[in-house]
Amino acid sequence: MPVLKELTAWAAWLRPEDIPERVRSLAASQVLSQLASIRAGADHHLGRRLIEAFGPPLQPDPRVGACVLAGLGSYLNLDDTAYAGHLSNSTVAVPLAFARARGLDGAALLAAVVAANECAARITAAATLGPLRGHSAVHTHLAGSVCGRLHAEGADDAVWTNALGLAFAMPNWPLMRAFLASDARLFNSFTPVRTGMDACDGARVGLRGAADIVEHPDGFLDRFSAVPLPDAVNAGLGERWHTETLSFKLHPGGPGIDAAVDCAADLRRDLGPIRPEDVAEVVVEVSLYTLFAGRKAAGYVVGPGSPIGALVLHTPYPVATALLTGGLTVNDFGAPLLNDRGRWAVAEKVRLVHDPELTRALFASEAPFGEALRQAGPDAEPWLREFAGEDEAARAVAAANSRPAGDFTSAAKATGARITVRLTDGRSAVRERLVPLAAAGPHTRAHHAELMREKFTEHGGDRSVAEAAAGLDRMDPDELRDWISAALA
């Protein structure tokens, strides 16, 4: 059976009562988190231009509204990640638009989100050992948009299979030049979601897609994966909930910098007010994951005029900002704060150093690609050499040979950092964090609801709306419609 047929036969008929309460609870926090990200995107000058071009996020045609919601929530890197992929830009945005338009209740919304999460994450995981990952793996949103919409519409699995086959007929491949140097980042999720909407419309009237488009020798994995993992698509359906691998974003910026920003903010609280001239050196020890993303962005970061697509992946400026101010917000990526010479003076004193132990911890955790290494086993070795180099590849292959997880109840994302700040008066301080605040791990599993309430209110959301998210699965259609409108007011 083609992998899409097996996946859609499960996901199309997934009902709220089939989903464990802990997974539904994570999905409710995911919805609130992404609404906060959409609010932040809409308040930024680039988001306002997107709305000017395509209309508001809540509009009569949910197909266009879903695209706007997807675009607003993605470009500031405040969107949530999982094993595997930046899911929420499609898996939350599309169900939100269609739940409101079709009068669904809260339980149905959460079921659509979870179904979309599971499909998008699994297809992304099958290709995660390849040239595209993170935000560049925009094929995540082909799956997320199709599955999020069709679950909300109650479509049968045959329509799902055809729609996914049509959506993956011409999967998007972003160019790094556009991604890092221009405003095209606004279309990073918008474009694949629009493709997904067209695929659904086509499948609804009987257009057929190739059911074996994922695993066929002339199909998706052949072009998008160096180490194809077709078995990842359907591994442990109903047992391995990829939604449990969610990592929530508290800061704008690439996921590789989260722990470094957390550490810098903690050091600011420990040391008290710091002036730019007080800083002699900032050493940031990180894994290869952070170094890899930073190298891609470094050539585009030239000071205050740097494009936002590169800045959110660049470690020095966010770390300098958090060290001087105690945090990192969306406003820090725009004038006048972005023009602050003191921040850039400190950013020039930030030095990144590779820590092999942090890289080993990265490979050992499920997200962003540790679980894929374990599923691939020895076949992952060529990809590891290219990504990590000979020495690290040898160490990581040993970890990759352990067994894949039977479930994700203890999943983690260890994208850690250690920061040492040396001041001109001779003082120094060190802070380390292995798992970023709100990333997948024990602390997040226990506290995700309160963390996301804080995120939502920090981005201007009403406290009562944030608190109501805990009862999302009990909202009737009218309550849900009013809640979504209030969340985006």
NUKOL-517681 format. One record per residue (C-alpha): residue in three letters; residue number from 0; x, y, z; chain. Coordinates in nm, 2 decimals. Example, Ala and Ser with C-alpha at 12.3 -4.5 7.8 and 13.67 -1.06 7.14 Angstrom:
2
('ALA',0,(1.23,-0.45,0.78),'A'),
('SER',1,(1.37,-0.11,0.71),'A'),
REM end
This chain:
489
('MET',0,(0.00,0.00,0.00),'A'),
('PRO',1,(0.14,0.35,-0.08),'A'),
('VAL',2,(0.25,0.52,0.24),'A'),
('LEU',3,(0.00,0.81,0.18),'A'),
('LYS',4,(-0.29,0.58,0.16),'A'),
('GLU',5,(-0.21,0.42,0.49),'A'),
('LEU',6,(-0.15,0.76,0.65),'A'),
('THR',7,(-0.47,0.92,0.53),'A'),
('ALA',8,(-0.68,0.61,0.61),'A'),
('TRP',9,(-0.57,0.68,0.97),'A'),
('ALA',10,(-0.56,1.06,0.99),'A'),
('ALA',11,(-0.89,1.13,0.80),'A'),
('TRP',12,(-1.09,0.94,1.06),'A'),
('LEU',13,(-0.90,1.06,1.37),'A'),
('ARG',14,(-1.15,1.18,1.62),'A'),
('PRO',15,(-1.10,1.38,1.94),'A'),
('GLU',16,(-1.16,1.08,2.16),'A'),
('ASP',17,(-0.88,0.90,1.98),'A'),
('ILE',18,(-0.62,1.15,2.09),'A'),
('PRO',19,(-0.47,1.12,2.44),'A'),
('GLU',20,(-0.55,1.41,2.67),'A'),
('ARG',21,(-0.19,1.51,2.71),'A'),
('VAL',22,(-0.16,1.54,2.33),'A'),
('ARG',23,(-0.48,1.75,2.31),'A'),
('SER',24,(-0.34,1.98,2.58),'A'),
('LEU',25,(-0.02,2.03,2.39),'A'),
('ALA',26,(-0.22,2.11,2.08),'A'),
('ALA',27,(-0.42,2.37,2.27),'A'),
('SER',28,(-0.10,2.54,2.38),'A'),
('GLN',29,(0.02,2.52,2.02),'A'),
('VAL',30,(-0.29,2.70,1.90),'A'),
('LEU',31,(-0.24,2.98,2.16),'A'),
('SER',32,(0.13,3.00,2.08),'A'),
('GLN',33,(0.07,3.04,1.71),'A'),
('LEU',34,(-0.20,3.30,1.76),'A'),
('ALA',35,(0.07,3.50,1.95),'A'),
('SER',36,(0.31,3.46,1.66),'A'),
('ILE',37,(0.04,3.58,1.42),'A'),
('ARG',38,(-0.03,3.88,1.64),'A'),
('ALA',39,(0.34,3.96,1.64),'A'),
('GLY',40,(0.37,3.92,1.26),'A'),
('ALA',41,(0.06,4.14,1.20),'A'),
('ASP',42,(0.20,4.42,1.42),'A'),
('HIS',43,(0.53,4.43,1.23),'A'),
('HIS',44,(0.57,4.66,0.93),'A'),
('LEU',45,(0.63,4.37,0.69),'A'),
('GLY',46,(0.32,4.19,0.82),'A'),
('ARG',47,(0.11,4.51,0.77),'A'),
('ARG',48,(0.23,4.51,0.40),'A'),
('LEU',49,(0.12,4.14,0.36),'A'),
('ILE',50,(-0.22,4.23,0.49),'A'),
('GLU',51,(-0.24,4.53,0.26),'A'),
('ALA',52,(-0.16,4.29,-0.03),'A'),
('PHE',53,(-0.38,4.00,0.05),'A'),
('GLY',54,(-0.64,4.11,0.31),'A'),
('PRO',55,(-0.68,4.04,0.68),'A'),
('PRO',56,(-0.63,3.70,0.84),'A'),
('LEU',57,(-1.00,3.66,0.91),'A'),
('GLN',58,(-1.19,3.71,0.58),'A'),
('PRO',59,(-1.48,3.55,0.40),'A'),
('ASP',60,(-1.27,3.31,0.19),'A'),
('PRO',61,(-1.09,3.08,0.44),'A'),
('ARG',62,(-0.85,2.97,0.17),'A'),
('VAL',63,(-0.70,3.31,0.14),'A'),
('GLY',64,(-0.73,3.38,0.51),'A'),
('ALA',65,(-0.54,3.06,0.58),'A'),
('CYS',66,(-0.25,3.18,0.36),'A'),
('VAL',67,(-0.24,3.52,0.54),'A'),
('LEU',68,(-0.24,3.35,0.88),'A'),
('ALA',69,(0.04,3.12,0.76),'A'),
('GLY',70,(0.25,3.41,0.63),'A'),
('LEU',71,(0.20,3.63,0.94),'A'),
('GLY',72,(0.30,3.35,1.18),'A'),
('SER',73,(0.62,3.24,1.01),'A'),
('TYR',74,(0.87,3.51,0.91),'A'),
('LEU',75,(0.97,3.63,1.26),'A'),
('ASN',76,(1.07,3.27,1.36),'A'),
('LEU',77,(0.82,3.28,1.65),'A'),
('ASP',78,(0.65,2.96,1.52),'A'),
('ASP',79,(0.67,2.63,1.69),'A'),
('THR',80,(0.88,2.33,1.58),'A'),
('ALA',81,(0.87,1.95,1.62),'A'),
('TYR',82,(1.02,1.63,1.50),'A'),
('ALA',83,(1.01,1.71,1.22),'A'),
('GLY',84,(0.94,2.06,1.08),'A'),
('HIS',85,(0.81,2.41,1.16),'A'),
('LEU',86,(0.45,2.28,1.18),'A'),
('SER',87,(0.22,2.55,1.31),'A'),
('ASN',88,(0.23,2.78,1.01),'A'),
('SER',89,(0.01,2.54,0.83),'A'),
('THR',90,(-0.11,2.28,1.09),'A'),
('VAL',91,(-0.26,2.56,1.31),'A'),
('ALA',92,(-0.32,2.84,1.06),'A'),
('VAL',93,(-0.53,2.64,0.82),'A'),
('PRO',94,(-0.75,2.46,1.08),'A'),
('LEU',95,(-0.81,2.80,1.25),'A'),
('ALA',96,(-0.94,2.96,0.92),'A'),
('PHE',97,(-1.16,2.66,0.83),'A'),
('ALA',98,(-1.29,2.60,1.19),'A'),
('ARG',99,(-1.41,2.95,1.20),'A'),
('ALA',100,(-1.56,2.95,0.85),'A'),
('ARG',101,(-1.74,2.61,0.89),'A'),
('GLY',102,(-1.86,2.65,1.25),'A'),
('LEU',103,(-1.66,2.38,1.41),'A'),
('ASP',104,(-1.64,2.34,1.79),'A'),
('GLY',105,(-1.31,2.34,1.99),'A'),
('ALA',106,(-1.27,1.97,2.00),'A'),
('ALA',107,(-1.30,1.94,1.62),'A'),
('LEU',108,(-1.04,2.22,1.58),'A'),
('LEU',109,(-0.79,2.04,1.81),'A'),
('ALA',110,(-0.85,1.71,1.62),'A'),
('ALA',111,(-0.78,1.89,1.29),'A'),
('VAL',112,(-0.46,2.04,1.43),'A'),
('VAL',113,(-0.33,1.71,1.56),'A'),
('ALA',114,(-0.42,1.53,1.24),'A'),
('ALA',115,(-0.23,1.79,1.04),'A'),
('ASN',116,(0.06,1.78,1.28),'A'),
('GLU',117,(0.10,1.41,1.26),'A'),
('CYS',118,(0.08,1.40,0.88),'A'),
('ALA',119,(0.31,1.70,0.82),'A'),
('ALA',120,(0.57,1.59,1.08),'A'),
('ARG',121,(0.59,1.23,0.95),'A'),
('ILE',122,(0.63,1.33,0.58),'A'),
('THR',123,(0.89,1.59,0.69),'A'),
('ALA',124,(1.07,1.33,0.90),'A'),
('ALA',125,(1.09,1.10,0.60),'A'),
('ALA',126,(1.30,1.37,0.42),'A'),
('THR',127,(1.47,1.53,0.71),'A'),
('LEU',128,(1.81,1.38,0.63),'A'),
('GLY',129,(1.84,1.59,0.32),'A'),
('PRO',130,(1.93,1.94,0.19),'A'),
('LEU',131,(1.63,2.12,0.34),'A'),
('ARG',132,(1.54,2.14,0.70),'A'),
('GLY',133,(1.38,2.39,0.94),'A'),
('HIS',134,(1.22,2.68,0.77),'A'),
('SER',135,(1.37,2.58,0.43),'A'),
('ALA',136,(1.17,2.26,0.44),'A'),
('VAL',137,(0.86,2.43,0.31),'A'),
('HIS',138,(0.71,2.10,0.19),'A'),
('THR',139,(0.60,2.06,0.55),'A'),
('HIS',140,(0.32,2.30,0.47),'A'),
('LEU',141,(0.20,2.12,0.17),'A'),
('ALA',142,(0.10,1.83,0.40),'A'),
('GLY',143,(0.00,2.05,0.69),'A'),
('SER',144,(-0.24,2.27,0.48),'A'),
('VAL',145,(-0.40,1.98,0.29),'A'),
('CYS',146,(-0.46,1.77,0.61),'A'),
('GLY',147,(-0.56,2.06,0.83),'A'),
('ARG',148,(-0.83,2.18,0.58),'A'),
('LEU',149,(-0.96,1.83,0.48),'A'),
('HIS',150,(-0.99,1.72,0.84),'A'),
('ALA',151,(-1.19,2.04,0.92),'A'),
('GLU',152,(-1.41,1.97,0.62),'A'),
('GLY',153,(-1.47,1.60,0.71),'A'),
('ALA',154,(-1.34,1.48,0.37),'A'),
('ASP',155,(-1.29,1.11,0.32),'A'),
('ASP',156,(-0.94,0.96,0.29),'A'),
('ALA',157,(-0.96,0.91,-0.09),'A'),
('VAL',158,(-0.99,1.29,-0.12),'A'),
('TRP',159,(-0.69,1.33,0.12),'A'),
('THR',160,(-0.47,1.10,-0.09),'A'),
('ASN',161,(-0.55,1.27,-0.41),'A'),
('ALA',162,(-0.50,1.62,-0.26),'A'),
('LEU',163,(-0.16,1.52,-0.11),'A'),
('GLY',164,(-0.06,1.36,-0.44),'A'),
('LEU',165,(-0.15,1.69,-0.63),'A'),
('ALA',166,(0.02,1.91,-0.37),'A'),
('PHE',167,(0.34,1.71,-0.38),'A'),
('ALA',168,(0.35,1.71,-0.76),'A'),
('MET',169,(0.56,2.03,-0.77),'A'),
('PRO',170,(0.70,2.08,-0.41),'A'),
('ASN',171,(0.86,2.41,-0.34),'A'),
('TRP',172,(1.24,2.45,-0.31),'A'),
('PRO',173,(1.34,2.78,-0.16),'A'),
('LEU',174,(1.65,2.96,-0.27),'A'),
('MET',175,(1.88,3.08,0.02),'A'),
('ARG',176,(1.95,3.41,-0.15),'A'),
('ALA',177,(1.58,3.50,-0.14),'A'),
('PHE',178,(1.52,3.35,0.20),'A'),
('LEU',179,(1.80,3.54,0.37),'A'),
('ALA',180,(1.83,3.86,0.17),'A'),
('SER',181,(1.48,3.97,0.08),'A'),
('ASP',182,(1.12,4.00,0.20),'A'),
('ALA',183,(1.04,3.68,0.01),'A'),
('ARG',184,(1.05,3.51,0.36),'A'),
('LEU',185,(0.69,3.64,0.40),'A'),
('PHE',186,(0.60,3.38,0.14),'A'),
('ASN',187,(0.78,3.09,0.31),'A'),
('SER',188,(0.46,2.94,0.44),'A'),
('PHE',189,(0.21,3.15,0.24),'A'),
('THR',190,(0.31,2.99,-0.10),'A'),
('PRO',191,(0.29,2.62,0.00),'A'),
('VAL',192,(-0.03,2.68,0.19),'A'),
('ARG',193,(-0.18,2.83,-0.12),'A'),
('THR',194,(-0.07,2.53,-0.32),'A'),
('GLY',195,(-0.23,2.31,-0.07),'A'),
('MET',196,(-0.56,2.50,-0.10),'A'),
('ASP',197,(-0.55,2.45,-0.48),'A'),
('ALA',198,(-0.48,2.08,-0.44),'A'),
('CYS',199,(-0.78,2.04,-0.21),'A'),
('ASP',200,(-1.00,2.22,-0.46),'A'),
('GLY',201,(-0.88,2.00,-0.74),'A'),
('ALA',202,(-0.92,1.67,-0.54),'A'),
('ARG',203,(-1.27,1.78,-0.44),'A'),
('VAL',204,(-1.38,1.78,-0.80),'A'),
('GLY',205,(-1.22,1.45,-0.89),'A'),
('LEU',206,(-0.86,1.54,-1.00),'A'),
('ARG',207,(-0.63,1.25,-0.91),'A'),
('GLY',208,(-0.28,1.27,-0.76),'A'),
('ALA',209,(-0.02,1.00,-0.75),'A'),
('ALA',210,(-0.08,0.80,-0.43),'A'),
('ASP',211,(0.29,0.68,-0.43),'A'),
('ILE',212,(0.43,1.03,-0.49),'A'),
('VAL',213,(0.63,1.01,-0.16),'A'),
('GLU',214,(0.82,0.68,-0.20),'A'),
('HIS',215,(0.83,0.63,-0.58),'A'),
('PRO',216,(1.18,0.63,-0.74),'A'),
('ASP',217,(1.07,0.93,-0.94),'A'),
('GLY',218,(0.89,1.09,-0.65),'A'),
('PHE',219,(0.93,1.33,-0.36),'A'),
('LEU',220,(1.19,1.15,-0.14),'A'),
('ASP',221,(1.41,1.08,-0.44),'A'),
('ARG',222,(1.46,1.45,-0.49),'A'),
('PHE',223,(1.43,1.59,-0.14),'A'),
('SER',224,(1.62,1.34,0.07),'A'),
('ALA',225,(1.98,1.22,0.08),'A'),
('VAL',226,(1.87,0.93,0.31),'A'),
('PRO',227,(1.50,0.85,0.24),'A'),
('LEU',228,(1.30,0.72,0.54),'A'),
('PRO',229,(0.96,0.62,0.39),'A'),
('ASP',230,(0.89,0.40,0.69),'A'),
('ALA',231,(0.89,0.71,0.91),'A'),
('VAL',232,(0.56,0.82,0.75),'A'),
('ASN',233,(0.35,0.55,0.92),'A'),
('ALA',234,(0.57,0.43,1.21),'A'),
('GLY',235,(0.36,0.38,1.52),'A'),
('LEU',236,(0.04,0.55,1.41),'A'),
('GLY',237,(-0.16,0.63,1.72),'A'),
('GLU',238,(0.13,0.55,1.95),'A'),
('ARG',239,(0.42,0.78,1.84),'A'),
('TRP',240,(0.25,1.12,1.86),'A'),
('HIS',241,(0.47,1.37,1.69),'A'),
('THR',242,(0.27,1.64,1.85),'A'),
('GLU',243,(0.45,1.54,2.17),'A'),
('THR',244,(0.78,1.66,2.02),'A'),
('LEU',245,(0.66,2.02,2.00),'A'),
('SER',246,(0.91,2.29,2.10),'A'),
('PHE',247,(0.75,2.63,2.16),'A'),
('LYS',248,(0.92,2.96,2.06),'A'),
('LEU',249,(0.95,3.24,2.32),'A'),
('HIS',250,(1.19,3.45,2.12),'A'),
('PRO',251,(1.20,3.56,1.76),'A'),
('GLY',252,(1.50,3.39,1.60),'A'),
('GLY',253,(1.62,3.06,1.47),'A'),
('PRO',254,(1.58,2.76,1.70),'A'),
('GLY',255,(1.96,2.73,1.72),'A'),
('ILE',256,(1.99,3.06,1.91),'A'),
('ASP',257,(1.72,3.00,2.17),'A'),
('ALA',258,(1.93,2.86,2.45),'A'),
('ALA',259,(2.20,3.13,2.39),'A'),
('VAL',260,(1.94,3.40,2.43),'A'),
('ASP',261,(1.80,3.23,2.74),'A'),
('CYS',262,(2.15,3.23,2.89),'A'),
('ALA',263,(2.22,3.59,2.80),'A'),
('ALA',264,(1.90,3.71,2.96),'A'),
('ASP',265,(1.98,3.51,3.27),'A'),
('LEU',266,(2.33,3.66,3.29),'A'),
('ARG',267,(2.18,4.01,3.26),'A'),
('ARG',268,(1.97,3.94,3.56),'A'),
('ASP',269,(2.27,3.80,3.75),'A'),
('LEU',270,(2.51,4.08,3.66),'A'),
('GLY',271,(2.27,4.37,3.67),'A'),
('PRO',272,(2.28,4.66,3.42),'A'),
('ILE',273,(2.55,4.63,3.16),'A'),
('ARG',274,(2.68,4.90,2.93),'A'),
('PRO',275,(2.83,4.82,2.59),'A'),
('GLU',276,(3.17,4.95,2.71),'A'),
('ASP',277,(3.16,4.71,3.01),'A'),
('VAL',278,(3.18,4.40,2.79),'A'),
('ALA',279,(3.53,4.27,2.69),'A'),
('GLU',280,(3.43,3.94,2.53),'A'),
('VAL',281,(3.13,3.71,2.50),'A'),
('VAL',282,(3.21,3.34,2.42),'A'),
('VAL',283,(2.91,3.13,2.31),'A'),
('GLU',284,(2.97,2.76,2.30),'A'),
('VAL',285,(2.72,2.58,2.08),'A'),
('SER',286,(2.65,2.27,1.88),'A'),
('LEU',287,(2.72,2.23,1.51),'A'),
('TYR',288,(2.35,2.30,1.45),'A'),
('THR',289,(2.38,2.66,1.56),'A'),
('LEU',290,(2.71,2.70,1.38),'A'),
('PHE',291,(2.56,2.57,1.06),'A'),
('ALA',292,(2.27,2.81,1.06),'A'),
('GLY',293,(2.49,3.10,1.16),'A'),
('ARG',294,(2.73,3.04,0.87),'A'),
('LYS',295,(2.45,3.06,0.63),'A'),
('ALA',296,(2.33,3.39,0.77),'A'),
('ALA',297,(2.66,3.56,0.85),'A'),
('GLY',298,(2.73,3.68,0.50),'A'),
('TYR',299,(2.41,3.88,0.50),'A'),
('VAL',300,(2.45,4.05,0.84),'A'),
('VAL',301,(2.61,4.39,0.79),'A'),
('GLY',302,(2.47,4.59,1.08),'A'),
('PRO',303,(2.15,4.78,1.13),'A'),
('GLY',304,(2.05,4.75,0.76),'A'),
('SER',305,(2.06,4.37,0.76),'A'),
('PRO',306,(1.76,4.18,0.63),'A'),
('ILE',307,(1.54,4.03,0.89),'A'),
('GLY',308,(1.56,3.68,0.73),'A'),
('ALA',309,(1.93,3.67,0.81),'A'),
('LEU',310,(1.92,3.85,1.15),'A'),
('VAL',311,(1.68,3.59,1.30),'A'),
('LEU',312,(1.93,3.32,1.23),'A'),
('HIS',313,(2.24,3.51,1.35),'A'),
('THR',314,(2.36,3.45,1.70),'A'),
('PRO',315,(2.57,3.76,1.79),'A'),
('TYR',316,(2.30,4.04,1.76),'A'),
('PRO',317,(2.03,3.85,1.96),'A'),
('VAL',318,(2.28,3.75,2.23),'A'),
('ALA',319,(2.41,4.11,2.26),'A'),
('THR',320,(2.05,4.24,2.28),'A'),
('ALA',321,(1.95,4.00,2.55),'A'),
('LEU',322,(2.27,4.07,2.74),'A'),
('LEU',323,(2.21,4.45,2.74),'A'),
('THR',324,(1.83,4.45,2.78),'A'),
('GLY',325,(1.74,4.12,2.95),'A'),
('GLY',326,(1.54,3.98,2.67),'A'),
('LEU',327,(1.47,3.97,2.29),'A'),
('THR',328,(1.15,4.09,2.13),'A'),
('VAL',329,(1.01,4.15,1.78),'A'),
('ASN',330,(1.08,4.52,1.82),'A'),
('ASP',331,(1.45,4.45,1.85),'A'),
('PHE',332,(1.45,4.35,1.48),'A'),
('GLY',333,(1.33,4.69,1.36),'A'),
('ALA',334,(1.41,5.06,1.39),'A'),
('PRO',335,(1.49,5.24,1.62),'A'),
('LEU',336,(1.62,4.95,1.84),'A'),
('LEU',337,(1.80,4.77,1.55),'A'),
('ASN',338,(2.00,5.09,1.49),'A'),
('ASP',339,(2.15,5.10,1.84),'A'),
('ARG',340,(2.52,5.12,1.80),'A'),
('GLY',341,(2.59,4.98,2.15),'A'),
('ARG',342,(2.42,4.65,2.06),'A'),
('TRP',343,(2.63,4.61,1.74),'A'),
('ALA',344,(2.94,4.70,1.94),'A'),
('VAL',345,(2.87,4.41,2.17),'A'),
('ALA',346,(2.77,4.18,1.89),'A'),
('GLU',347,(3.12,4.23,1.74),'A'),
('LYS',348,(3.26,4.09,2.07),'A'),
('VAL',349,(3.05,3.77,2.05),'A'),
('ARG',350,(3.26,3.47,1.95),'A'),
('LEU',351,(3.10,3.13,1.86),'A'),
('VAL',352,(3.29,2.82,1.96),'A'),
('HIS',353,(3.20,2.46,1.88),'A'),
('ASP',354,(3.14,2.23,2.18),'A'),
('PRO',355,(3.15,1.86,2.08),'A'),
('GLU',356,(2.95,1.76,2.39),'A'),
('LEU',357,(2.66,1.99,2.29),'A'),
('THR',358,(2.67,1.84,1.94),'A'),
('ARG',359,(2.65,1.48,2.08),'A'),
('ALA',360,(2.36,1.59,2.30),'A'),
('LEU',361,(2.19,1.73,1.99),'A'),
('PHE',362,(2.23,1.41,1.80),'A'),
('ALA',363,(2.10,1.21,2.10),'A'),
('SER',364,(1.78,1.40,2.13),'A'),
('GLU',365,(1.47,1.33,1.91),'A'),
('ALA',366,(1.45,1.68,1.76),'A'),
('PRO',367,(1.55,1.83,1.52),'A'),
('PHE',368,(1.69,1.52,1.36),'A'),
('GLY',369,(1.83,1.27,1.62),'A'),
('GLU',370,(1.53,1.04,1.57),'A'),
('ALA',371,(1.59,1.04,1.20),'A'),
('LEU',372,(1.95,0.93,1.26),'A'),
('ARG',373,(1.83,0.64,1.47),'A'),
('GLN',374,(1.57,0.54,1.21),'A'),
('ALA',375,(1.84,0.55,0.94),'A'),
('GLY',376,(2.11,0.37,1.13),'A'),
('PRO',377,(2.44,0.32,0.94),'A'),
('ASP',378,(2.27,0.46,0.62),'A'),
('ALA',379,(2.29,0.81,0.78),'A'),
('GLU',380,(2.68,0.81,0.78),'A'),
('PRO',381,(2.72,0.99,0.44),'A'),
('TRP',382,(2.48,1.26,0.55),'A'),
('LEU',383,(2.65,1.30,0.89),'A'),
('ARG',384,(2.99,1.34,0.73),'A'),
('GLU',385,(2.86,1.62,0.51),'A'),
('PHE',386,(2.68,1.79,0.79),'A'),
('ALA',387,(2.92,1.73,1.08),'A'),
('GLY',388,(3.26,1.64,0.94),'A'),
('GLU',389,(3.46,1.33,0.98),'A'),
('ASP',390,(3.52,1.34,1.36),'A'),
('GLU',391,(3.17,1.43,1.47),'A'),
('ALA',392,(3.02,1.18,1.22),'A'),
('ALA',393,(3.21,0.89,1.38),'A'),
('ARG',394,(3.08,0.98,1.72),'A'),
('ALA',395,(2.73,1.05,1.61),'A'),
('VAL',396,(2.69,0.72,1.41),'A'),
('ALA',397,(2.73,0.53,1.73),'A'),
('ALA',398,(2.44,0.71,1.88),'A'),
('ALA',399,(2.24,0.67,1.56),'A'),
('ASN',400,(2.27,0.29,1.59),'A'),
('SER',401,(2.05,0.29,1.90),'A'),
('ARG',402,(1.68,0.19,1.85),'A'),
('PRO',403,(1.42,0.44,1.74),'A'),
('ALA',404,(1.17,0.55,2.01),'A'),
('GLY',405,(0.86,0.35,2.06),'A'),
('ASP',406,(0.68,0.67,2.15),'A'),
('PHE',407,(0.76,1.04,2.21),'A'),
('THR',408,(0.64,1.08,2.57),'A'),
('SER',409,(0.99,1.17,2.68),'A'),
('ALA',410,(1.11,1.35,2.36),'A'),
('ALA',411,(1.36,1.63,2.39),'A'),
('LYS',412,(1.52,1.90,2.18),'A'),
('ALA',413,(1.87,1.96,2.31),'A'),
('THR',414,(1.99,2.27,2.11),'A'),
('GLY',415,(2.20,2.39,2.40),'A'),
('ALA',416,(2.45,2.67,2.46),'A'),
('ARG',417,(2.70,2.79,2.72),'A'),
('ILE',418,(2.78,3.16,2.75),'A'),
('THR',419,(3.08,3.31,2.92),'A'),
('VAL',420,(3.08,3.69,2.96),'A'),
('ARG',421,(3.40,3.87,3.05),'A'),
('LEU',422,(3.37,4.23,3.17),'A'),
('THR',423,(3.64,4.50,3.15),'A'),
('ASP',424,(3.65,4.52,3.53),'A'),
('GLY',425,(3.78,4.17,3.55),'A'),
('ARG',426,(3.45,4.00,3.64),'A'),
('SER',427,(3.32,3.70,3.44),'A'),
('ALA',428,(3.01,3.49,3.45),'A'),
('VAL',429,(2.89,3.17,3.29),'A'),
('ARG',430,(2.55,3.03,3.22),'A'),
('GLU',431,(2.46,2.71,3.04),'A'),
('ARG',432,(2.13,2.56,2.92),'A'),
('LEU',433,(2.10,2.23,2.74),'A'),
('VAL',434,(1.73,2.25,2.64),'A'),
('PRO',435,(1.60,2.60,2.56),'A'),
('LEU',436,(1.31,2.73,2.77),'A'),
('ALA',437,(0.98,2.60,2.62),'A'),
('ALA',438,(1.16,2.35,2.40),'A'),
('ALA',439,(1.06,1.98,2.41),'A'),
('GLY',440,(1.16,1.83,2.74),'A'),
('PRO',441,(1.04,1.76,3.09),'A'),
('HIS',442,(0.99,2.13,3.20),'A'),
('THR',443,(0.79,2.21,2.89),'A'),
('ARG',444,(0.56,1.90,2.93),'A'),
('ALA',445,(0.48,2.02,3.28),'A'),
('HIS',446,(0.45,2.40,3.21),'A'),
('HIS',447,(0.36,2.45,2.85),'A'),
('ALA',448,(0.02,2.60,2.92),'A'),
('GLU',449,(0.14,2.87,3.15),'A'),
('LEU',450,(0.44,2.95,2.92),'A'),
('MET',451,(0.21,3.00,2.63),'A'),
('ARG',452,(-0.02,3.22,2.83),'A'),
('GLU',453,(0.27,3.44,2.90),'A'),
('LYS',454,(0.38,3.44,2.53),'A'),
('PHE',455,(0.03,3.54,2.42),'A'),
('THR',456,(0.00,3.83,2.67),'A'),
('GLU',457,(0.35,3.95,2.59),'A'),
('HIS',458,(0.24,4.00,2.23),'A'),
('GLY',459,(-0.06,4.21,2.33),'A'),
('GLY',460,(-0.32,3.94,2.37),'A'),
('ASP',461,(-0.59,3.96,2.64),'A'),
('ARG',462,(-0.52,3.76,2.96),'A'),
('SER',463,(-0.88,3.62,2.96),'A'),
('VAL',464,(-0.84,3.49,2.61),'A'),
('ALA',465,(-0.51,3.32,2.71),'A'),
('GLU',466,(-0.67,3.16,3.01),'A'),
('ALA',467,(-0.97,3.04,2.81),'A'),
('ALA',468,(-0.73,2.83,2.59),'A'),
('ALA',469,(-0.72,2.56,2.86),'A'),
('GLY',470,(-1.09,2.49,2.78),'A'),
('LEU',471,(-1.05,2.50,2.41),'A'),
('ASP',472,(-1.17,2.14,2.36),'A'),
('ARG',473,(-1.50,2.22,2.54),'A'),
('MET',474,(-1.59,2.53,2.34),'A'),
('ASP',475,(-1.91,2.51,2.13),'A'),
('PRO',476,(-1.90,2.66,1.77),'A'),
('ASP',477,(-2.01,3.01,1.88),'A'),
('GLU',478,(-1.77,3.02,2.17),'A'),
('LEU',479,(-1.48,2.91,1.94),'A'),
('ARG',480,(-1.56,3.17,1.67),'A'),
('ASP',481,(-1.58,3.45,1.93),'A'),
('TRP',482,(-1.25,3.32,2.09),'A'),
('ILE',483,(-1.06,3.32,1.76),'A'),
('SER',484,(-1.18,3.67,1.68),'A'),
('ALA',485,(-1.08,3.80,2.02),'A'),
('ALA',486,(-0.74,3.63,2.00),'A'),
('LEU',487,(-0.67,3.82,1.68),'A'),
('ALA',488,(-0.83,4.15,1.78),'A'),
REM end
